Amino acid sequence: MTSETQVRMTAKLYEMRDSAKMLLGDKYEEHMALNGKILQDTATRDKKTPLEIAIKVCTKPGIGAIEVLFIMAAAVELLEPSK
């Protein structure tokens, strides 16, 4: 993967987090804590990173766009928590 591709992907992930913050409002922290715990626990169990788990979950058939948004936002929060 080229560095340009990585930069674009990172930017998209941050956009997803910003969108999740806007949509969830005051419930953002609570929602991200729950999703983050699930991602982290699964990653630990499977010996993978939370981002790998998030990508795996988000590519399953039938998952909705809003679910993808919230799962990926939680993965970003684990990597670099909001201030």
FIMILO-84112 format. One record per atom (N, C-alpha, C): x, y, z; atom name. Coordinates in nm, 4 decimals. Layout:
N
+----------+----------+----------+----+
:        X :        Y :        Z :  a :
+----------+----------+----------+----+
:        X :        Y :        Z : CA :
...
+----------+----------+----------+----+
END
This chain:
83
+----------+----------+----------+----+
:        X :        Y :        Z :  a :
+----------+----------+----------+----+
:   0.0855 :  -0.1175 :   0.0000 :  N :
:   0.0000 :   0.0000 :   0.0000 : CA :
:   0.0903 :   0.1241 :   0.0000 :  C :
:   0.0597 :   0.2178 :  -0.0862 :  N :
:   0.1409 :   0.3390 :  -0.0936 : CA :
:   0.1084 :   0.4328 :   0.0206 :  C :
:   0.2000 :   0.5230 :   0.0459 :  N :
:   0.1758 :   0.6176 :   0.1548 : CA :
:   0.0574 :   0.7083 :   0.1227 :  C :
:   0.0366 :   0.7395 :  -0.0036 :  N :
:  -0.0788 :   0.8224 :  -0.0412 : CA :
:  -0.2091 :   0.7487 :  -0.0091 :  C :
:  -0.2137 :   0.6211 :  -0.0392 :  N :
:  -0.3316 :   0.5409 :  -0.0089 : CA :
:  -0.3559 :   0.5364 :   0.1414 :  C :
:  -0.2496 :   0.5210 :   0.2179 :  N :
:  -0.2624 :   0.5179 :   0.3632 : CA :
:  -0.3144 :   0.6507 :   0.4170 :  C :
:  -0.2662 :   0.7599 :   0.3627 :  N :
:  -0.3117 :   0.8924 :   0.4061 : CA :
:  -0.4592 :   0.9094 :   0.3739 :  C :
:  -0.5005 :   0.8684 :   0.2560 :  N :
:  -0.6426 :   0.8795 :   0.2180 : CA :
:  -0.7315 :   0.7931 :   0.3072 :  C :
:  -0.6857 :   0.6725 :   0.3358 :  N :
:  -0.7635 :   0.5843 :   0.4228 : CA :
:  -0.7748 :   0.6421 :   0.5630 :  C :
:  -0.6656 :   0.6951 :   0.6129 :  N :
:  -0.6664 :   0.7559 :   0.7461 : CA :
:  -0.7633 :   0.8737 :   0.7498 :  C :
:  -0.7603 :   0.9556 :   0.6472 :  N :
:  -0.8512 :   1.0704 :   0.6405 : CA :
:  -0.9970 :   1.0238 :   0.6407 :  C :
:  -1.0274 :   0.9178 :   0.5659 :  N :
:  -1.1638 :   0.8643 :   0.5628 : CA :
:  -1.2073 :   0.8142 :   0.7007 :  C :
:  -1.1153 :   0.7477 :   0.7700 :  N :
:  -1.1476 :   0.6981 :   0.9035 : CA :
:  -1.1786 :   0.8126 :   0.9994 :  C :
:  -1.1027 :   0.9202 :   0.9916 :  N :
:  -1.1296 :   1.0355 :   1.0771 : CA :
:  -1.2617 :   1.1026 :   1.0391 :  C :
:  -1.2934 :   1.1045 :   0.9115 :  N :
:  -1.4226 :   1.1587 :   0.8671 : CA :
:  -1.5373 :   1.0748 :   0.9252 :  C :
:  -1.5184 :   0.9443 :   0.9263 :  N :
:  -1.6210 :   0.8567 :   0.9824 : CA :
:  -1.6398 :   0.8856 :   1.1313 :  C :
:  -1.5288 :   0.9053 :   1.2016 :  N :
:  -1.5397 :   0.9370 :   1.3437 : CA :
:  -1.6123 :   1.0695 :   1.3640 :  C :
:  -1.5794 :   1.1696 :   1.2838 :  N :
:  -1.6467 :   1.2992 :   1.2948 : CA :
:  -1.7964 :   1.2866 :   1.2675 :  C :
:  -1.8313 :   1.2054 :   1.1683 :  N :
:  -1.9733 :   1.1842 :   1.1369 : CA :
:  -2.0446 :   1.1146 :   1.2518 :  C :
:  -1.9796 :   1.0156 :   1.3114 :  N :
:  -2.0398 :   0.9450 :   1.4240 : CA :
:  -2.0622 :   1.0406 :   1.5418 :  C :
:  -1.9654 :   1.1274 :   1.5664 :  N :
:  -1.9804 :   1.2267 :   1.6745 : CA :
:  -2.1017 :   1.3145 :   1.6498 :  C :
:  -2.1168 :   1.3591 :   1.5261 :  N :
:  -2.2283 :   1.4466 :   1.4912 : CA :
:  -2.3616 :   1.3733 :   1.5071 :  C :
:  -2.3678 :   1.2497 :   1.4612 :  N :
:  -2.4929 :   1.1743 :   1.4670 : CA :
:  -2.5305 :   1.1331 :   1.6086 :  C :
:  -2.4334 :   1.0951 :   1.6890 :  N :
:  -2.4629 :   1.0455 :   1.8236 : CA :
:  -2.4715 :   1.1543 :   1.9294 :  C :
:  -2.4095 :   1.2675 :   1.9029 :  N :
:  -2.4141 :   1.3770 :   1.9993 : CA :
:  -2.3657 :   1.3357 :   2.1366 :  C :
:  -2.4490 :   1.3599 :   2.2390 :  N :
:  -2.4118 :   1.3301 :   2.3776 : CA :
:  -2.3915 :   1.1808 :   2.4044 :  C :
:  -2.4437 :   1.0969 :   2.3205 :  N :
:  -2.4318 :   0.9525 :   2.3399 : CA :
:  -2.3060 :   0.8951 :   2.2752 :  C :
:  -2.2248 :   0.9806 :   2.2130 :  N :
:  -2.1054 :   0.9341 :   2.1412 : CA :
:  -2.0098 :   0.8564 :   2.2309 :  C :
:  -1.9712 :   0.9135 :   2.3430 :  N :
:  -1.8718 :   0.8487 :   2.4297 : CA :
:  -1.9200 :   0.7126 :   2.4790 :  C :
:  -2.0449 :   0.7066 :   2.5208 :  N :
:  -2.1018 :   0.5805 :   2.5696 : CA :
:  -2.1027 :   0.4748 :   2.4583 :  C :
:  -2.1471 :   0.5146 :   2.3413 :  N :
:  -2.1561 :   0.4233 :   2.2273 : CA :
:  -2.0169 :   0.3740 :   2.1857 :  C :
:  -1.9208 :   0.4646 :   2.1818 :  N :
:  -1.7848 :   0.4274 :   2.1418 : CA :
:  -1.7181 :   0.3395 :   2.2465 :  C :
:  -1.7480 :   0.3633 :   2.3734 :  N :
:  -1.6905 :   0.2803 :   2.4796 : CA :
:  -1.7387 :   0.1362 :   2.4658 :  C :
:  -1.8668 :   0.1184 :   2.4399 :  N :
:  -1.9221 :  -0.0161 :   2.4246 : CA :
:  -1.8652 :  -0.0842 :   2.3002 :  C :
:  -1.8707 :  -0.0163 :   2.1861 :  N :
:  -1.8171 :  -0.0751 :   2.0630 : CA :
:  -1.6669 :  -0.0995 :   2.0749 :  C :
:  -1.5959 :  -0.0073 :   2.1367 :  N :
:  -1.4521 :  -0.0221 :   2.1538 : CA :
:  -1.4176 :  -0.1419 :   2.2395 :  C :
:  -1.4942 :  -0.1646 :   2.3462 :  N :
:  -1.4693 :  -0.2800 :   2.4327 : CA :
:  -1.4900 :  -0.4094 :   2.3555 :  C :
:  -1.5955 :  -0.4154 :   2.2783 :  N :
:  -1.6225 :  -0.5356 :   2.1981 : CA :
:  -1.5098 :  -0.5582 :   2.0977 :  C :
:  -1.4679 :  -0.4526 :   2.0295 :  N :
:  -1.3579 :  -0.4653 :   1.9328 : CA :
:  -1.2292 :  -0.5100 :   2.0015 :  C :
:  -1.1975 :  -0.4467 :   2.1139 :  N :
:  -1.0731 :  -0.4792 :   2.1844 : CA :
:  -1.0750 :  -0.6213 :   2.2386 :  C :
:  -1.1863 :  -0.6611 :   2.2986 :  N :
:  -1.1963 :  -0.7969 :   2.3526 : CA :
:  -1.1838 :  -0.9019 :   2.2417 :  C :
:  -1.2487 :  -0.8769 :   2.1297 :  N :
:  -1.2417 :  -0.9699 :   2.0164 : CA :
:  -1.1006 :  -0.9733 :   1.9585 :  C :
:  -1.0378 :  -0.8567 :   1.9471 :  N :
:  -0.9013 :  -0.8493 :   1.8947 : CA :
:  -0.8047 :  -0.9253 :   1.9842 :  C :
:  -0.8200 :  -0.9101 :   2.1137 :  N :
:  -0.7339 :  -0.9813 :   2.2087 : CA :
:  -0.7542 :  -1.1319 :   2.1954 :  C :
:  -0.8783 :  -1.1719 :   2.1900 :  N :
:  -0.9098 :  -1.3153 :   2.1781 : CA :
:  -0.8526 :  -1.3753 :   2.0491 :  C :
:  -0.8660 :  -1.3000 :   1.9380 :  N :
:  -0.8247 :  -1.3501 :   1.8065 : CA :
:  -0.6808 :  -1.3156 :   1.7700 :  C :
:  -0.6119 :  -1.2458 :   1.8608 :  N :
:  -0.4730 :  -1.2050 :   1.8382 : CA :
:  -0.4597 :  -1.1218 :   1.7095 :  C :
:  -0.5472 :  -1.0237 :   1.6988 :  N :
:  -0.5477 :  -0.9304 :   1.5864 : CA :
:  -0.5600 :  -0.7894 :   1.6421 :  C :
:  -0.5529 :  -0.6901 :   1.5551 :  N :
:  -0.5728 :  -0.5519 :   1.5990 : CA :
:  -0.7221 :  -0.5199 :   1.5949 :  C :
:  -0.7655 :  -0.4212 :   1.6737 :  N :
:  -0.9055 :  -0.3804 :   1.6668 : CA :
:  -0.9468 :  -0.3357 :   1.5258 :  C :
:  -0.8560 :  -0.2721 :   1.4535 :  N :
:  -0.8884 :  -0.2282 :   1.3174 : CA :
:  -0.9108 :  -0.3489 :   1.2262 :  C :
:  -0.8303 :  -0.4528 :   1.2414 :  N :
:  -0.8510 :  -0.5740 :   1.1617 : CA :
:  -0.9887 :  -0.6352 :   1.1903 :  C :
:  -1.0251 :  -0.6370 :   1.3164 :  N :
:  -1.1563 :  -0.6911 :   1.3545 : CA :
:  -1.2676 :  -0.6036 :   1.2974 :  C :
:  -1.2523 :  -0.4733 :   1.3078 :  N :
:  -1.3538 :  -0.3814 :   1.2555 : CA :
:  -1.3728 :  -0.4014 :   1.1048 :  C :
:  -1.2639 :  -0.4133 :   1.0327 :  N :
:  -1.2731 :  -0.4335 :   0.8875 : CA :
:  -1.3427 :  -0.5654 :   0.8567 :  C :
:  -1.3081 :  -0.6690 :   0.9303 :  N :
:  -1.3706 :  -0.7999 :   0.9093 : CA :
:  -1.5216 :  -0.7923 :   0.9316 :  C :
:  -1.5618 :  -0.7287 :   1.0393 :  N :
:  -1.7043 :  -0.7152 :   1.0712 : CA :
:  -1.7755 :  -0.6306 :   0.9647 :  C :
:  -1.7111 :  -0.5228 :   0.9244 :  N :
:  -1.7746 :  -0.4283 :   0.8320 : CA :
:  -1.7842 :  -0.4791 :   0.6891 :  C :
:  -1.7161 :  -0.5877 :   0.6578 :  N :
:  -1.7252 :  -0.6430 :   0.5225 : CA :
:  -1.8190 :  -0.7627 :   0.5149 :  C :
:  -1.8863 :  -0.7922 :   0.6241 :  N :
:  -1.9822 :  -0.9027 :   0.6226 : CA :
:  -2.1083 :  -0.8604 :   0.5474 :  C :
:  -2.1665 :  -0.9524 :   0.4734 :  N :
:  -2.2907 :  -0.9211 :   0.4017 : CA :
:  -2.4022 :  -0.8796 :   0.4978 :  C :
:  -2.4799 :  -0.7835 :   0.4569 :  N :
:  -2.5958 :  -0.7425 :   0.5345 : CA :
:  -2.5715 :  -0.6338 :   0.6371 :  C :
:  -2.4480 :  -0.5945 :   0.6589 :  N :
:  -2.4228 :  -0.4896 :   0.7576 : CA :
:  -2.4628 :  -0.3548 :   0.6975 :  C :
:  -2.5261 :  -0.2742 :   0.7765 :  N :
:  -2.5736 :  -0.1452 :   0.7304 : CA :
:  -2.4667 :  -0.0372 :   0.7370 :  C :
:  -2.4870 :   0.0668 :   0.6597 :  N :
:  -2.3901 :   0.1765 :   0.6509 : CA :
:  -2.3693 :   0.2443 :   0.7860 :  C :
:  -2.4741 :   0.2630 :   0.8613 :  N :
:  -2.4606 :   0.3311 :   0.9904 : CA :
:  -2.3828 :   0.2432 :   1.0880 :  C :
:  -2.4025 :   0.1122 :   1.0792 :  N :
:  -2.3263 :   0.0206 :   1.1645 : CA :
:  -2.1778 :   0.0260 :   1.1295 :  C :
:  -2.1483 :   0.0304 :   1.0000 :  N :
:  -2.0089 :   0.0423 :   0.9554 : CA :
:  -1.9481 :   0.1705 :   1.0114 :  C :
:  -2.0231 :   0.2789 :   1.0012 :  N :
:  -1.9758 :   0.4084 :   1.0493 : CA :
:  -1.9396 :   0.4017 :   1.1977 :  C :
:  -2.0273 :   0.3464 :   1.2790 :  N :
:  -2.0044 :   0.3416 :   1.4229 : CA :
:  -1.8929 :   0.2446 :   1.4606 :  C :
:  -1.8835 :   0.1321 :   1.3929 :  N :
:  -1.7775 :   0.0354 :   1.4219 : CA :
:  -1.6409 :   0.0928 :   1.3862 :  C :
:  -1.6311 :   0.1554 :   1.2704 :  N :
:  -1.5033 :   0.2124 :   1.2291 : CA :
:  -1.4661 :   0.3306 :   1.3181 :  C :
:  -1.5646 :   0.4086 :   1.3591 :  N :
:  -1.5383 :   0.5200 :   1.4506 : CA :
:  -1.4826 :   0.4670 :   1.5826 :  C :
:  -1.5374 :   0.3565 :   1.6298 :  N :
:  -1.4875 :   0.2970 :   1.7543 : CA :
:  -1.3437 :   0.2486 :   1.7379 :  C :
:  -1.3124 :   0.1928 :   1.6222 :  N :
:  -1.1750 :   0.1492 :   1.5966 : CA :
:  -1.0800 :   0.2685 :   1.5985 :  C :
:  -1.1217 :   0.3790 :   1.5409 :  N :
:  -1.0381 :   0.5008 :   1.5416 : CA :
:  -1.0206 :   0.5492 :   1.6844 :  C :
:  -1.1250 :   0.5466 :   1.7629 :  N :
:  -1.1161 :   0.5901 :   1.9035 : CA :
:  -1.0139 :   0.5064 :   1.9802 :  C :
:  -1.0088 :   0.3772 :   1.9508 :  N :
:  -0.9107 :   0.2924 :   2.0188 : CA :
:  -0.7694 :   0.3278 :   1.9774 :  C :
:  -0.7504 :   0.3644 :   1.8530 :  N :
:  -0.6181 :   0.3981 :   1.8024 : CA :
:  -0.5730 :   0.5369 :   1.8469 :  C :
:  -0.6656 :   0.6291 :   1.8434 :  N :
:  -0.6340 :   0.7673 :   1.8824 : CA :
:  -0.7594 :   0.8307 :   1.9444 :  C :
:  -0.7713 :   0.8197 :   2.0769 :  N :
:  -0.8909 :   0.8721 :   2.1431 : CA :
:  -0.9119 :   1.0216 :   2.1215 :  C :
:  -1.0408 :   1.0573 :   2.1135 :  N :
:  -1.0763 :   1.1995 :   2.1023 : CA :
:  -1.0337 :   1.2709 :   2.2284 :  C :
:  -1.0115 :   1.3963 :   2.2143 :  N :
:  -0.9726 :   1.4781 :   2.3302 : CA :
:  -1.0913 :   1.5510 :   2.3822 :  C :
+----------+----------+----------+----+
END
